[in-house]
Amino acid sequence: MRITLAHPPLDDPTLPYHSAAYLAGHLLHNGFRDVTIRDINVELVNWCLEEDVVASFHDEADRRLRGLGQKGELAFVDQEEYLNLWSQPAVGFPELERAVRSMRHLETFLDFAAYKDNVDTLLSHFGLIGALGYPSELVNFRQVTRGRCSPYNLRDLFDAGLGRKICHGFDRYLEERLVNDSGFRQTDCLGISVVYDHQLFHALHMARWFKEHWPEKTLLLGGTAMSQLYKYLKDPAQMKRFFAFCDGIVVGEGETALCQIAEAGGVVPGSDVKNLISFDAQLDRLHLPKYIHYENVPELGRPLFQHDWSLYLSPERGINYSPTRGCYWNRCTFCDYGLNTLKPTSPWRERRIEQVIEDLREVTQEAGAKYVYFAVDVMSPAYLDRLSDAICEAGLDIRWGAELRMERVFSPERCEKIRQSGCVCVSFGMESGSQRILDLIDKGTKVDYMGETMKNFAQADIAVQLMAFENFPTETKEEKQETRRFVEDHKDHWSAGGLGSFLLTGTAIVARDPARFGIRLVETEDADIARALAYDLDQERDDTQAGMLTEDRDASFDSDGGIFPAVLGRPWAGGTDTLHTMIYYDHRGRMFFRDHPKDRPAFRRPEEESSLLDYSLGLPGFVRESPFDIGRIVLRRMDYAKFLNGLQKIPREPTRAAYEEWAAATPTVKRSPSGTSYWLRANQKCAPLDKLLFRLLRMGASTKLPLRALLRGFDDRLAARVLAFLRDLGELGLVELNPPKASSGLVSGAPIPEVLPKQVQNRSQYLFGESPRSA
């Protein structure tokens, strides 16, 4: 039986995910040798970067934009699509090619200013592809819906037409590249491992497409996201809907299940295969697992990392590797991972240390991977102690990171040994700086010694990354401040961090015993998959937290929260637990991202106003023409953001039907009666321009000439007005004003001036408007 294991889009393109490696390794270990791993995600990313494909995306975007621009008026749905396309710069192939080449070459990779520019270039290109996939978008290689549809509503999730639209770029790839792929044509069984919720639409679109082309072949779905979906599905009988385009669904750990399916030559409905959901169409009977099987980790085969390494956007090779599974503490009341029963996550299991050393030796020799992220729930201090000794004794030349608990046992001597074994960074789920909240979480740690633990790692030259969250039930404003004070008081010991917002999920201890935590659960309308639970509190609720979409709450853990340096976020350098971050820590030191934050320093007026004439112009965004009033469209999107917040407070899942219903009742935007209008847009802000300023900004940004040269020929009065206008735009973050021989100008977030320039006073109501889900 030929088996192909696929990782679907859209995900991190810098290193391979490890689920397929473990499944393939165990199949080989049990004698099944015709197994292939396909990282479809990174294959798609590289296809999107081919010269003819880039040109075709640009042509399609131009064609759609022209078509919308020729309309006499735009309904709200058209406004959204128009603004998304209009806001995306068309990045040329030579620029993309340079960015990709720089990402794969260590010397240019470590030039952080160039690195950030290359990230912007890549994200702009994939932002354009995402805009072509309206009603969804692509952000940092994640698909986001912005509340226009929902993966937690089965009507949306199984809507084939909707899936084709939002997976537009991937659909093209399937039809233009994979349809003629010999590996897919020759395989007998395709297994799609869906790791994250943001992959669900792409994974199901791929499954549907595969079954339409090769209905006789076996198709399996599995992975963490499918397991969580099964766990949170309100009506388990609805699982049979997946069998319109799959033959079996493996929930939980899948090594034994895949071997049993391979031995049987396919899925036999109702057979005793571990962790398998099957469906007998003739009897209309769904077969669910009687219990969840957990693998005996020492008996598993060695993972196989058989990838085309040239495809990944990284100068060094890295892998995820799991020496343990589950959590040795397994008591945190907010945790809810995997197909747990009454515990927050799966039971703790260890691979023998000698096996781990042999696994790592093989993969570093075969694949040339130098960087290893120990992808575990958490590593126990005792196991880590033995593993560090073994790595040193074996002479393994690796650099690694892992997630740990803030245990008191991490003495200076232990931390130094951990560093000697190759550790460059560790991540701590500190959660809170309030002891009451930590006790309510049952974290088992004490604020009194957490700082000392961080200090010991820092003094061993290991980067400490902190993960915390706010809005745990009953948390007070003062307790939030305790977290922020703790971070500030120990700023010499941490290297990066994120402050997210608490998300209550379906089977966490908090959800099973809500009264203990001072909450009352509230049913969410239109949510068939209850991943995020709504609840009422006795105390006053934080409106920002209450109105967040699930995808925004997930992404919030990349937020600096105003207390950590702003970084690029996953999967880039500075994001927690990324390959690029480990490479930078290894080469540039643990405090690099503290010393080199993402944002440029804010614009400062020169002491003498005349000196401003020596500054040059830059654009953090763009200037562009439009036949429509962009400001009015931005206002409509702000209205939609209010509508979404209202849905979250009901609570009601924001589905495609709800979006279309609201959009139908929203006024249209007509073409500007004066014809072409001119706009400046940056950092989700926009401003109208007259034609003169439009031309001036375009010329200044492209030539980098000093303002003195740009304003030559203007009379003194007009030059002064233009200079004042540009200065104010600079303070707003809408333009960059760069001093002579300086490479940095300003960033968004500068205070808004009380007096706006005359040119924008009549448009001030939307000058600073943000799109619904921009934060």
Order of alpha helices (4+ residues) and beta strands (2+ residues): beta-alpha-beta-alpha-alpha-beta-alpha-alpha-alpha-alpha-beta-beta-alpha-alpha-alpha-alpha-beta-alpha-beta-alpha-beta-alpha-beta-beta-beta-beta-beta-alpha-beta-alpha-beta-alpha-beta-alpha-alpha-beta-alpha-beta-alpha-beta-beta-alpha-alpha-alpha-alpha-beta-beta-alpha-alpha-beta-beta-beta-alpha-alpha-alpha-beta-alpha-alpha
